Amino acid sequence: MVRLTVKATQDGTTTVEIEGRIVSEWINVVETECQGLLAQGNKVVLDCSAVSFVGEDGVRMIRRLMSQGCRIKNCPSFIQQILLT
């Protein structure tokens, strides 16, 4: 299961806090939310501090979002390692 908390700031940046496991059945939820925010012209930051697991499809989704302009913050080291490989 994954939980998203969306927090907008006054400078046009929206932080999406992700909690839980980013696996196949939840990838669409995360990607749809982030792409909707990007389409509205928001700068999107993914806060991954509470992510406990990322599946292979989740890694591809995060990379796609990053290529569209999303930034990642508070990323656990095991996720950073996966994203860099």
MARFI-699436 format. One record per residue: residue in one letter; x, y, z of N, C-alpha, C in turn. Coordinates in Angstrom, 2 decimals. Each point is the difference from the previous one (the first is absolute). Layout:
N
<site><residuo>A</residuo><n_east>X</n_east><n_north>Y</n_north><n_up>Z</n_up><ca_east>X</ca_east><ca_north>Y</ca_north><ca_up>Z</ca_up><c_east>X</c_east><c_north>Y</c_north><c_up>Z</c_up></site>
...
This chain:
85
<site><residuo>M</residuo><n_east>0.84</n_east><n_north>-1.18</n_north><n_up>0.00</n_up><ca_east>-0.84</ca_east><ca_north>1.18</ca_north><ca_up>0.00</ca_up><c_east>0.88</c_east><c_north>1.24</c_north><c_up>0.00</c_up></site>
<site><residuo>V</residuo><n_east>-0.50</n_east><n_north>1.06</n_north><n_up>-0.60</n_up><ca_east>0.72</ca_east><ca_north>1.27</ca_north><ca_up>-0.04</ca_up><c_east>-0.96</c_east><c_north>1.10</c_north><c_up>0.45</c_up></site>
<site><residuo>R</residuo><n_east>0.57</n_east><n_north>0.99</n_north><n_up>0.66</n_up><ca_east>-0.78</ca_east><ca_north>1.16</ca_north><ca_up>0.45</ca_up><c_east>0.69</c_east><c_north>1.25</c_north><c_up>-0.51</c_up></site>
<site><residuo>L</residuo><n_east>-0.78</n_east><n_north>0.91</n_north><n_up>-0.57</n_up><ca_east>0.53</ca_east><ca_north>1.26</ca_north><ca_up>-0.51</ca_up><c_east>-0.57</c_east><c_north>1.15</c_north><c_up>0.81</c_up></site>
<site><residuo>T</residuo><n_east>0.86</n_east><n_north>0.93</n_north><n_up>0.35</n_up><ca_east>-0.42</ca_east><ca_north>1.24</ca_north><ca_up>0.63</ca_up><c_east>0.56</c_east><c_north>1.13</c_north><c_up>-0.85</c_up></site>
<site><residuo>V</residuo><n_east>-0.89</n_east><n_north>0.85</n_north><n_up>-0.50</n_up><ca_east>0.40</ca_east><ca_north>1.09</ca_north><ca_up>-0.89</ca_up><c_east>0.01</c_east><c_north>1.29</c_north><c_up>0.78</c_up></site>
<site><residuo>K</residuo><n_east>1.15</n_east><n_north>0.69</n_north><n_up>-0.02</n_up><ca_east>0.16</ca_east><ca_north>1.26</ca_north><ca_up>0.72</ca_up><c_east>0.49</c_east><c_north>1.07</c_north><c_up>-0.96</c_up></site>
<site><residuo>A</residuo><n_east>-0.83</n_east><n_north>1.01</n_north><n_up>-0.21</n_up><ca_east>0.37</ca_east><ca_north>1.10</ca_north><ca_up>-0.89</ca_up><c_east>0.66</c_east><c_north>1.12</c_north><c_up>0.80</c_up></site>
<site><residuo>T</residuo><n_east>0.95</n_east><n_north>0.68</n_north><n_up>-0.62</n_up><ca_east>0.64</ca_east><ca_north>1.14</ca_north><ca_up>0.63</ca_up><c_east>-0.30</c_east><c_north>1.24</c_north><c_up>-0.81</c_up></site>
<site><residuo>Q</residuo><n_east>0.33</n_east><n_north>1.13</n_north><n_up>0.54</n_up><ca_east>-0.32</ca_east><ca_north>1.26</ca_north><ca_up>-0.65</ca_up><c_east>0.87</c_east><c_north>0.29</c_north><c_up>-1.23</c_up></site>
<site><residuo>D</residuo><n_east>1.12</n_east><n_north>-0.67</n_north><n_up>-0.13</n_up><ca_east>0.89</ca_east><ca_north>0.28</ca_north><ca_up>-1.12</ca_up><c_east>-0.30</c_east><c_north>-0.86</c_north><c_up>-1.23</c_up></site>
<site><residuo>G</residuo><n_east>-1.14</n_east><n_north>-0.71</n_north><n_up>0.00</n_up><ca_east>-0.38</ca_east><ca_north>-0.81</ca_north><ca_up>-1.14</ca_up><c_east>0.58</c_east><c_north>-1.40</c_north><c_up>0.02</c_up></site>
<site><residuo>T</residuo><n_east>0.65</n_east><n_north>-0.37</n_north><n_up>1.09</n_up><ca_east>0.53</ca_east><ca_north>-1.35</ca_north><ca_up>0.14</ca_up><c_east>-1.00</c_east><c_north>-0.84</c_north><c_up>0.78</c_up></site>
<site><residuo>T</residuo><n_east>-0.23</n_east><n_north>-1.20</n_north><n_up>-0.48</n_up><ca_east>-0.88</ca_east><ca_north>-0.92</ca_north><ca_up>0.69</ca_up><c_east>0.81</c_east><c_north>-1.22</c_north><c_up>0.41</c_up></site>
<site><residuo>T</residuo><n_east>-0.06</n_east><n_north>-0.32</n_north><n_up>1.28</n_up><ca_east>0.69</ca_east><ca_north>-1.18</ca_north><ca_up>0.50</ca_up><c_east>-1.01</c_east><c_north>-1.13</c_north><c_up>0.12</c_up></site>
<site><residuo>V</residuo><n_east>0.37</n_east><n_north>-1.14</n_north><n_up>-0.56</n_up><ca_east>-0.82</ca_east><ca_north>-1.21</ca_north><ca_up>0.11</ca_up><c_east>0.76</c_east><c_north>-0.95</c_north><c_up>0.91</c_up></site>
<site><residuo>E</residuo><n_east>-0.52</n_east><n_north>-0.18</n_north><n_up>1.21</n_up><ca_east>0.61</ca_east><ca_north>-0.93</ca_north><ca_up>0.95</ca_up><c_east>-0.55</c_east><c_north>-1.39</c_north><c_up>-0.29</c_up></site>
<site><residuo>I</residuo><n_east>0.92</n_east><n_north>-0.92</n_north><n_up>-0.23</n_up><ca_east>-0.38</ca_east><ca_north>-1.38</ca_north><ca_up>-0.32</ca_up><c_east>0.35</c_east><c_north>-0.88</c_north><c_up>1.19</c_up></site>
<site><residuo>E</residuo><n_east>-0.97</n_east><n_north>-0.79</n_north><n_up>0.44</n_up><ca_east>0.22</ca_east><ca_north>-0.94</ca_north><ca_up>1.11</ca_up><c_east>-0.35</c_east><c_north>-1.41</c_north><c_up>-0.46</c_up></site>
<site><residuo>G</residuo><n_east>0.83</n_east><n_north>-0.94</n_north><n_up>0.36</n_up><ca_east>-0.32</ca_east><ca_north>-1.40</ca_north><ca_up>-0.30</ca_up><c_east>0.83</c_east><c_north>-0.58</c_north><c_up>-1.12</c_up></site>
<site><residuo>R</residuo><n_east>-0.62</n_east><n_north>-0.90</n_north><n_up>-0.72</n_up><ca_east>0.67</ca_east><ca_north>-0.77</ca_north><ca_up>-1.05</ca_up><c_east>-0.44</c_east><c_north>0.48</c_north><c_up>-1.37</c_up></site>
<site><residuo>I</residuo><n_east>0.97</n_east><n_north>0.33</n_north><n_up>-0.85</n_up><ca_east>-0.32</ca_east><ca_north>0.41</ca_north><ca_up>-1.37</ca_up><c_east>0.16</c_east><c_north>-1.24</c_north><c_up>-0.87</c_up></site>
<site><residuo>V</residuo><n_east>-1.11</n_east><n_north>-0.69</n_north><n_up>-0.17</n_up><ca_east>-0.02</ca_east><ca_north>-1.23</ca_north><ca_up>-0.78</ca_up><c_east>-1.10</c_east><c_north>0.09</c_north><c_up>-1.04</c_up></site>
<site><residuo>S</residuo><n_east>-0.05</n_east><n_north>-0.99</n_north><n_up>-0.87</n_up><ca_east>-0.82</ca_east><ca_north>0.05</ca_north><ca_up>-1.21</ca_up><c_east>-1.41</c_east><c_north>0.52</c_north><c_up>0.18</c_up></site>
<site><residuo>E</residuo><n_east>-0.73</n_east><n_north>-0.46</n_north><n_up>0.99</n_up><ca_east>-1.39</ca_east><ca_north>0.42</ca_north><ca_up>0.12</ca_up><c_east>-0.18</c_east><c_north>1.44</c_north><c_up>0.46</c_up></site>
<site><residuo>W</residuo><n_east>1.06</n_east><n_north>0.65</n_north><n_up>0.49</n_up><ca_east>-0.10</ca_east><ca_north>1.38</ca_north><ca_up>0.50</ca_up><c_east>0.73</c_east><c_north>1.01</c_north><c_up>-0.87</c_up></site>
<site><residuo>I</residuo><n_east>0.71</n_east><n_north>-0.46</n_north><n_up>-0.99</n_up><ca_east>0.80</ca_east><ca_north>0.89</ca_north><ca_up>-0.85</ca_up><c_east>-0.89</c_east><c_north>1.01</c_north><c_up>-0.72</c_up></site>
<site><residuo>N</residuo><n_east>-1.12</n_east><n_north>-0.47</n_north><n_up>-0.53</n_up><ca_east>-0.91</ca_east><ca_north>0.89</ca_north><ca_up>-0.72</ca_up><c_east>-0.49</c_east><c_north>1.14</c_north><c_up>0.89</c_up></site>
<site><residuo>V</residuo><n_east>-0.26</n_east><n_north>-0.30</n_north><n_up>1.26</n_up><ca_east>-0.49</ca_east><ca_north>1.02</ca_north><ca_up>0.94</ca_up><c_east>1.04</c_east><c_north>1.12</c_north><c_up>0.14</c_up></site>
<site><residuo>V</residuo><n_east>1.24</n_east><n_north>-0.38</n_north><n_up>0.23</n_up><ca_east>1.07</ca_east><ca_north>0.98</ca_north><ca_up>0.19</ca_up><c_east>0.24</c_east><c_north>0.78</c_north><c_up>-1.28</c_up></site>
<site><residuo>E</residuo><n_east>0.11</n_east><n_north>-0.71</n_north><n_up>-1.11</n_up><ca_east>0.33</ca_east><ca_north>0.66</ca_north><ca_up>-1.27</ca_up><c_east>-1.12</c_east><c_north>0.94</c_north><c_up>-0.45</c_up></site>
<site><residuo>T</residuo><n_east>-1.24</n_east><n_north>-0.43</n_north><n_up>0.14</n_up><ca_east>-1.13</ca_east><ca_north>0.84</ca_north><ca_up>-0.41</ca_up><c_east>-0.06</c_east><c_north>1.28</c_north><c_up>0.82</c_up></site>
<site><residuo>E</residuo><n_east>0.20</n_east><n_north>-0.12</n_north><n_up>1.30</n_up><ca_east>-0.01</ca_east><ca_north>1.19</ca_north><ca_up>0.88</ca_up><c_east>1.11</c_east><c_north>0.98</c_north><c_up>-0.40</c_up></site>
<site><residuo>C</residuo><n_east>1.20</n_east><n_north>-0.51</n_north><n_up>-0.19</n_up><ca_east>1.14</ca_east><ca_north>0.86</ca_north><ca_up>-0.33</ca_up><c_east>-0.15</c_east><c_north>0.63</c_north><c_up>-1.38</c_up></site>
<site><residuo>Q</residuo><n_east>-0.44</n_east><n_north>-0.77</n_north><n_up>-0.97</n_up><ca_east>-0.16</ca_east><ca_north>0.54</ca_north><ca_up>-1.35</ca_up><c_east>-1.10</c_east><c_north>1.07</c_north><c_up>-0.03</c_up></site>
<site><residuo>G</residuo><n_east>-1.05</n_east><n_north>-0.19</n_north><n_up>0.79</n_up><ca_east>-1.04</ca_east><ca_north>1.01</ca_north><ca_up>0.09</ca_up><c_east>0.53</c_east><c_north>1.31</c_north><c_up>0.57</c_up></site>
<site><residuo>L</residuo><n_east>0.83</n_east><n_north>-0.10</n_north><n_up>1.01</n_up><ca_east>0.60</ca_east><ca_north>1.20</ca_north><ca_up>0.60</ca_up><c_east>0.94</c_east><c_north>0.69</c_north><c_up>-0.98</c_up></site>
<site><residuo>L</residuo><n_east>0.79</n_east><n_north>-0.80</n_north><n_up>-0.72</n_up><ca_east>0.91</ca_east><ca_north>0.57</ca_north><ca_up>-0.99</ca_up><c_east>-0.78</c_east><c_north>0.70</c_north><c_up>-1.11</c_up></site>
<site><residuo>A</residuo><n_east>-1.11</n_east><n_north>-0.61</n_north><n_up>-0.42</n_up><ca_east>-0.82</ca_east><ca_north>0.57</ca_north><ca_up>-1.07</ca_up><c_east>-0.60</c_east><c_north>1.35</c_north><c_up>0.41</c_up></site>
<site><residuo>Q</residuo><n_east>-0.18</n_east><n_north>0.20</n_north><n_up>1.31</n_up><ca_east>-0.52</ca_east><ca_north>1.26</ca_north><ca_up>0.52</ca_up><c_east>1.10</c_east><c_north>1.06</c_north><c_up>0.14</c_up></site>
<site><residuo>G</residuo><n_east>1.23</n_east><n_north>-0.38</n_north><n_up>-0.35</n_up><ca_east>1.10</ca_east><ca_north>0.95</ca_north><ca_up>0.06</ca_up><c_east>0.74</c_east><c_north>0.02</c_north><c_up>1.32</c_up></site>
<site><residuo>N</residuo><n_east>-0.27</n_east><n_north>-0.96</n_north><n_up>0.86</n_up><ca_east>0.69</ca_east><ca_north>-0.07</ca_north><ca_up>1.28</ca_up><c_east>1.39</c_east><c_north>-0.59</c_north><c_up>-0.13</c_up></site>
<site><residuo>K</residuo><n_east>0.90</n_east><n_north>0.43</n_north><n_up>0.86</n_up><ca_east>1.27</ca_east><ca_north>-0.69</ca_north><ca_up>0.18</ca_up><c_east>-0.31</c_east><c_north>-1.09</c_north><c_up>1.02</c_up></site>
<site><residuo>V</residuo><n_east>0.39</n_east><n_north>-1.23</n_north><n_up>-0.30</n_up><ca_east>-0.36</ca_east><ca_north>-1.12</ca_north><ca_up>0.86</ca_up><c_east>1.24</c_east><c_north>-0.60</c_north><c_up>0.64</c_up></site>
<site><residuo>V</residuo><n_east>-0.08</n_east><n_north>-0.20</n_north><n_up>1.31</n_up><ca_east>1.06</ca_east><ca_north>-0.64</ca_north><ca_up>0.76</ca_up><c_east>-0.58</c_east><c_north>-1.25</c_north><c_up>0.63</c_up></site>
<site><residuo>L</residuo><n_east>0.64</n_east><n_north>-1.14</n_north><n_up>-0.22</n_up><ca_east>-0.42</ca_east><ca_north>-1.25</ca_north><ca_up>0.62</ca_up><c_east>0.80</c_east><c_north>-0.21</c_north><c_up>1.27</c_up></site>
<site><residuo>D</residuo><n_east>-0.68</n_east><n_north>-0.04</n_north><n_up>1.13</n_up><ca_east>0.64</ca_east><ca_north>-0.27</ca_north><ca_up>1.28</ca_up><c_east>-0.12</c_east><c_north>-1.50</c_north><c_up>0.25</c_up></site>
<site><residuo>C</residuo><n_east>1.11</n_east><n_north>-0.70</n_north><n_up>-0.08</n_up><ca_east>0.01</ca_east><ca_north>-1.46</ca_north><ca_up>0.11</ca_up><c_east>0.47</c_east><c_north>-0.50</c_north><c_up>1.35</c_up></site>
<site><residuo>S</residuo><n_east>0.00</n_east><n_north>0.87</n_north><n_up>1.01</n_up><ca_east>0.54</ca_east><ca_north>-0.38</ca_north><ca_up>1.30</ca_up><c_east>-0.73</c_east><c_north>-1.17</c_north><c_up>0.65</c_up></site>
<site><residuo>A</residuo><n_east>-1.27</n_east><n_north>-0.19</n_north><n_up>-0.31</n_up><ca_east>-0.78</ca_east><ca_north>-1.08</ca_north><ca_up>0.62</ca_up><c_east>-0.26</c_east><c_north>-1.16</c_north><c_up>-0.96</c_up></site>
<site><residuo>V</residuo><n_east>0.77</n_east><n_north>-0.08</n_north><n_up>-1.08</n_up><ca_east>-0.13</ca_east><ca_north>-1.12</ca_north><ca_up>-0.94</ca_up><c_east>0.80</c_east><c_north>-1.18</c_north><c_up>0.54</c_up></site>
<site><residuo>S</residuo><n_east>-0.67</n_east><n_north>-1.15</n_north><n_up>0.09</n_up><ca_east>0.67</ca_east><ca_north>-1.19</ca_north><ca_up>0.54</ca_up><c_east>0.50</c_east><c_north>-0.96</c_north><c_up>-1.06</c_up></site>
<site><residuo>F</residuo><n_east>-0.56</n_east><n_north>0.12</n_north><n_up>-1.22</n_up><ca_east>0.40</ca_east><ca_north>-0.91</ca_north><ca_up>-1.08</ca_up><c_east>-0.39</c_east><c_north>0.63</c_north><c_up>-1.33</c_up></site>
<site><residuo>V</residuo><n_east>0.84</n_east><n_north>-0.23</n_north><n_up>-1.02</n_up><ca_east>-0.32</ca_east><ca_north>0.42</ca_north><ca_up>-1.36</ca_up><c_east>0.25</c_east><c_north>-1.18</c_north><c_up>-0.92</c_up></site>
<site><residuo>G</residuo><n_east>-1.05</n_east><n_north>-0.42</n_north><n_up>-0.70</n_up><ca_east>0.13</ca_east><ca_north>-1.08</ca_north><ca_up>-0.97</ca_up><c_east>0.62</c_east><c_north>0.50</c_north><c_up>-1.29</c_up></site>
<site><residuo>E</residuo><n_east>0.29</n_east><n_north>-0.91</n_north><n_up>-0.88</n_up><ca_east>0.63</ca_east><ca_north>0.34</ca_north><ca_up>-1.28</ca_up><c_east>-0.85</c_east><c_north>0.99</c_north><c_up>-0.80</c_up></site>
<site><residuo>D</residuo><n_east>-1.32</n_east><n_north>-0.22</n_north><n_up>-0.04</n_up><ca_east>-0.88</ca_east><ca_north>0.92</ca_north><ca_up>-0.71</ca_up><c_east>-0.03</c_east><c_north>1.37</c_north><c_up>0.69</c_up></site>
<site><residuo>G</residuo><n_east>0.11</n_east><n_north>0.01</n_north><n_up>1.32</n_up><ca_east>0.05</ca_east><ca_north>1.25</ca_north><ca_up>0.75</ca_up><c_east>1.24</c_east><c_north>0.81</c_north><c_up>-0.31</c_up></site>
<site><residuo>V</residuo><n_east>1.11</n_east><n_north>-0.68</n_north><n_up>-0.17</n_up><ca_east>1.25</ca_east><ca_north>0.67</ca_north><ca_up>-0.37</ca_up><c_east>-0.15</c_east><c_north>0.66</c_north><c_up>-1.36</c_up></site>
<site><residuo>R</residuo><n_east>-0.58</n_east><n_north>-0.72</n_north><n_up>-0.96</n_up><ca_east>-0.21</ca_east><ca_north>0.57</ca_north><ca_up>-1.33</ca_up><c_east>-0.93</c_east><c_north>1.21</c_north><c_up>0.06</c_up></site>
<site><residuo>M</residuo><n_east>-1.03</n_east><n_north>-0.08</n_north><n_up>0.83</n_up><ca_east>-0.94</ca_east><ca_north>1.11</ca_north><ca_up>0.15</ca_up><c_east>0.69</c_east><c_north>1.22</c_north><c_up>0.60</c_up></site>
<site><residuo>I</residuo><n_east>0.81</n_east><n_north>-0.19</n_north><n_up>1.02</n_up><ca_east>0.72</ca_east><ca_north>1.12</ca_north><ca_up>0.62</ca_up><c_east>0.94</c_east><c_north>0.63</c_north><c_up>-1.02</c_up></site>
<site><residuo>R</residuo><n_east>0.68</n_east><n_north>-0.81</n_north><n_up>-0.76</n_up><ca_east>0.90</ca_east><ca_north>0.53</ca_north><ca_up>-1.03</ca_up><c_east>-0.77</c_east><c_north>0.80</c_north><c_up>-1.05</c_up></site>
<site><residuo>R</residuo><n_east>-1.19</n_east><n_north>-0.48</n_north><n_up>-0.39</n_up><ca_east>-0.83</ca_east><ca_north>0.74</ca_north><ca_up>-0.96</ca_up><c_east>-0.39</c_east><c_north>1.36</c_north><c_up>0.58</c_up></site>
<site><residuo>L</residuo><n_east>-0.43</n_east><n_north>0.00</n_north><n_up>1.25</n_up><ca_east>-0.40</ca_east><ca_north>1.25</ca_north><ca_up>0.64</ca_up><c_east>1.18</c_east><c_north>0.96</c_north><c_up>0.11</c_up></site>
<site><residuo>M</residuo><n_east>1.17</n_east><n_north>-0.53</n_north><n_up>0.32</n_up><ca_east>1.19</ca_east><ca_north>0.85</ca_north><ca_up>0.08</ca_up><c_east>0.32</c_east><c_north>0.60</c_north><c_up>-1.37</c_up></site>
<site><residuo>S</residuo><n_east>-0.19</n_east><n_north>-0.77</n_north><n_up>-1.07</n_up><ca_east>0.28</ca_east><ca_north>0.52</ca_north><ca_up>-1.34</ca_up><c_east>-1.01</c_east><c_north>1.07</c_north><c_up>-0.40</c_up></site>
<site><residuo>Q</residuo><n_east>-1.16</n_east><n_north>0.03</n_north><n_up>0.67</n_up><ca_east>-1.03</ca_east><ca_north>1.00</ca_north><ca_up>-0.26</ca_up><c_east>0.15</c_east><c_north>1.22</c_north><c_up>0.92</c_up></site>
<site><residuo>G</residuo><n_east>1.01</n_east><n_north>-0.03</n_north><n_up>0.87</n_up><ca_east>0.27</ca_east><ca_north>1.16</ca_north><ca_up>0.83</ca_up><c_east>-0.22</c_east><c_north>-0.17</c_north><c_up>1.49</c_up></site>
<site><residuo>C</residuo><n_east>-0.48</n_east><n_north>-1.15</n_north><n_up>0.43</n_up><ca_east>-0.16</ca_east><ca_north>-0.23</ca_north><ca_up>1.45</ca_up><c_east>1.37</c_east><c_north>-0.12</c_north><c_up>0.66</c_up></site>
<site><residuo>R</residuo><n_east>0.08</n_east><n_north>0.53</n_north><n_up>1.20</n_up><ca_east>1.21</ca_east><ca_north>-0.17</ca_north><ca_up>0.80</ca_up><c_east>-0.30</c_east><c_north>-0.99</c_north><c_up>1.12</c_up></site>
<site><residuo>I</residuo><n_east>1.04</n_east><n_north>-0.63</n_north><n_up>0.50</n_up><ca_east>-0.13</ca_east><ca_north>-0.97</ca_north><ca_up>1.08</ca_up><c_east>0.70</c_east><c_north>0.59</c_north><c_up>1.23</c_up></site>
<site><residuo>K</residuo><n_east>-0.61</n_east><n_north>-0.18</n_north><n_up>1.17</n_up><ca_east>0.69</ca_east><ca_north>0.41</ca_north><ca_up>1.22</ca_up><c_east>-0.23</c_east><c_north>-1.05</c_north><c_up>1.08</c_up></site>
<site><residuo>N</residuo><n_east>0.86</n_east><n_north>0.04</n_north><n_up>0.99</n_up><ca_east>-0.07</ca_east><ca_north>-0.92</ca_north><ca_up>1.14</ca_up><c_east>-0.09</c_east><c_north>-1.46</c_north><c_up>-0.44</c_up></site>
<site><residuo>C</residuo><n_east>0.78</n_east><n_north>-0.32</n_north><n_up>-0.99</n_up><ca_east>-0.02</ca_east><ca_north>-1.33</ca_north><ca_up>-0.58</ca_up><c_east>0.92</c_east><c_north>-0.93</c_north><c_up>0.80</c_up></site>
<site><residuo>P</residuo><n_east>-0.54</n_east><n_north>-1.10</n_north><n_up>0.54</n_up><ca_east>0.87</ca_east><ca_north>-0.95</ca_north><ca_up>0.71</ca_up><c_east>1.12</c_east><c_north>-0.49</c_north><c_up>-0.91</c_up></site>
<site><residuo>S</residuo><n_east>1.12</n_east><n_north>-0.32</n_north><n_up>0.59</n_up><ca_east>1.17</ca_east><ca_north>-0.36</ca_north><ca_up>-0.80</ca_up><c_east>-0.24</c_east><c_north>-1.21</c_north><c_up>-0.90</c_up></site>
<site><residuo>F</residuo><n_east>-0.81</n_east><n_north>-0.95</n_north><n_up>0.44</n_up><ca_east>-0.22</ca_east><ca_north>-1.17</ca_north><ca_up>-0.85</ca_up><c_east>-0.77</c_east><c_north>0.38</c_north><c_up>-1.27</c_up></site>
<site><residuo>I</residuo><n_east>-0.86</n_east><n_north>1.01</n_north><n_up>0.07</n_up><ca_east>-0.70</ca_east><ca_north>0.46</ca_north><ca_up>-1.19</ca_up><c_east>0.93</c_east><c_north>0.81</c_north><c_up>-0.89</c_up></site>
<site><residuo>Q</residuo><n_east>0.85</n_east><n_north>0.83</n_north><n_up>0.59</n_up><ca_east>0.98</ca_east><ca_north>0.76</ca_north><ca_up>-0.77</ca_up><c_east>0.88</c_east><c_north>-0.94</c_north><c_up>-0.80</c_up></site>
<site><residuo>Q</residuo><n_east>0.44</n_east><n_north>-1.08</n_north><n_up>0.63</n_up><ca_east>0.86</ca_east><ca_north>-0.97</ca_north><ca_up>-0.67</ca_up><c_east>-0.71</c_east><c_north>-0.61</c_north><c_up>-1.21</c_up></site>
<site><residuo>I</residuo><n_east>-1.28</n_east><n_north>-0.35</n_north><n_up>0.17</n_up><ca_east>-0.76</ca_east><ca_north>-0.60</ca_north><ca_up>-1.09</ca_up><c_east>-0.18</c_east><c_north>0.98</c_north><c_up>-1.14</c_up></site>
<site><residuo>L</residuo><n_east>-0.30</n_east><n_north>1.26</n_north><n_up>0.32</n_up><ca_east>-0.25</ca_east><ca_north>1.00</ca_north><ca_up>-1.04</ca_up><c_east>1.25</c_east><c_north>0.33</c_north><c_up>-0.79</c_up></site>
<site><residuo>L</residuo><n_east>1.16</n_east><n_north>-0.14</n_north><n_up>0.63</n_up><ca_east>1.26</ca_east><ca_north>0.33</ca_north><ca_up>-0.67</ca_up><c_east>0.53</c_east><c_north>-1.13</c_north><c_up>-0.87</c_up></site>
<site><residuo>T</residuo><n_east>-0.54</n_east><n_north>-1.20</n_north><n_up>0.13</n_up><ca_east>0.52</ca_east><ca_north>-1.13</ca_north><ca_up>-0.78</ca_up><c_east>-0.70</c_east><c_north>-0.14</c_north><c_up>-1.31</c_up></site>
